[in-house]
């Protein structure tokens, strides 16, 4: 077990009302595994590329044949641990998912905790609001979708309901479901 457990607050930047999660993770979790934890905790589907950003450096998985790799100030995060990027309380990094929709999250190190043998990490301890649906057009597209869904008389209402596969409750957040997924191998995500 790690020396410290990190209490992290993850906030989807520019979301209104604010979409956030609070998680406890071991300080030495690999960035590749933290990505999976974030996908599971937020409710994303791991359908797009991602990276972590600190001081204008991009930490991501190196994709074979990426000819733009060196031009983008990228660092291959294979083997890198969270405590290499977050070292002190109030340190932050950015996690960006889906470079088209540009879902940017700020990850804040809120505090250090001593490990508790009774807790299986990672675990989600709080959160607010449902994750936006994938491919909705980023935060602006999501806000536009919510405006349409509030008015069943809007001409786009039925097309959104069809696209979503039914009703969408933007307030829904099921912490028990998230923690059941986090307890599974690979944090509830399909192998890729």
N, C-alpha and C positions, 0 to 999 in steps of 0.2 A: 504494500500500500504506500502511496505517496506520503511525503512529509506534510503536505498541506492539501486541503480541498479549497478550490476557488469557488466563491459565490459570484456568478456572472449574471448581469442583466443584459438581455438582448432586446433591442428596440428597433422596430422597422422604421427607418427614417422617413419623416414627413407623413406618417400615418395619423389620421384623425377620424375617429378616436384612436388613441395610441394602441398599437399592437405590440405587446411585449411578452417576454418570458423570463423567468428567473430559474437558473439551473445551478446545480452543484456538480463539479467535475474534479477529477484528480488533476493536480497542477501539471503533471507530466503526460497528459493525454496527447497523443499524436494529433497534429493539425488535420490529417486525413480522417481521423476518427471524430474529431470535433465537428468537422463538416457534416458527418452522418448524424451526429447528435443534434446539430442545428436543424438539419432537414426534418428530422423526426419531431423535434420539439416545436418548431414553428408550424409544421404541417405541409411543407413543400414535398415535391415528388421526385427530386433528384433527376430532373429531365433536362437540365441545362448546365453549362459551365459555371464555375465559381472561382473566387480567390479571396484571400485575406489581404488587407492593405495596412501597412504601417510605414510612416515616413516616406510616402511615394514609392515604396517597394511592394511588389505584388507577389504574394506567396501562394503557389498553386501547384497542381499536379502537372508535370511536364508531359505533354502529348507528343509522341513520336512524329517527326516530320513537320513540326511547327516551325516554319521558316521565320516567323516574326518574334520568336522567343527572346532573343538577345536585344531586340530593339524596344522591348516593352518593359525593361527593368524588372524582369521576372526572376524569382528564385524558386527552384524545385523544393517543395516542402516535404518530400519523402524523408521520413525519419525525424522531422522537426517536431518539437514539443511546444505546447502552449506557453509554458513558463519561459521559453526563449523570446516570446513577443510581449507577454504581460508579466511584469516583474513586481510592480508596486500597486497598492490600492489606488484607485482612480485612473490607472492606465486604461487606455482604450485601443481597440483595433476596429477596422471596418471589415465586415463580411459581405461581399457582393455576390448575389446569385442571379443568374440569367442576365447576360450582358445586353440582351435586347430590351427586356423590361426593366433591367437595372434595379433589382430589389436590394437596396443597401441597408444593412443592419449595423448599428453601433453595438459593440460588445464592451461592456464596462466591467472591470474587476472591482466588485464592491467590497469584498473582504476575504480574508484568509480564515479558514476554519480548521480545527483539528479533525482528523478522520474519525468517524464513528463506525466501529466494526459492525454495528447492527444495520447500517445502511449500505445498499448496493449502489454504487455510483456508475454512471451519471443518474441524476434524479432531477425532476422538475418540481420546484416548490411554489411556483406561482405563475400567473400569466393573465392576459386580458385580450379578448377578442379573437375571432376566427382568422385564420390565414387567408389572404386573398387567393382566388383561383389562379392557377397557372395560365399564362398567356393572355391575361386580361388587358395588357398594355401598360404595365407599370403602375405606380401609385396614382397617376392622373387618370388612367383608364379605370382603375379600381374605384376611385371616387365618382367618376362618371357613371359606372355601373350601379353603385349604391344609390345615386340620385334617381336613376331610372327605376330601380326595384322598389323605391318608396312610393312610386306612382303607377299603379296597375293600369291606368289609362294612357300611359306613355306609349307611343307607337313602337318603341323598341322593347317594351316589357316582355312580350311573349318570346321574342327571339333570344333574349337573355335567359329566360326560364328554360327554354329548349336547350341552349348552349350549356347551361349549368346542369342540366339533367334533373331539374326540379327546383324547389325553393332553396334559398341560401340565407342562413342565419348568420349575419356578420358578428353578432355578439357571442356566438357559441365558442366555448373553450372547455374541453374536457380533460382536466389534468390527470384523471385516473387512466383514461385511454392513452395519453402520452406516456405515462410512467409504465404502463404495461408494455408498450412498444419499446421503450428504452431498456427494459429488462431483458428483451430478447437478444439473441445473437445478432450481431451487426446492427444493434439498436433499432430493430424493427424494419430496416430497409432491405430491399431486394439486393442480392449480390449483383455487382456490375463489374 
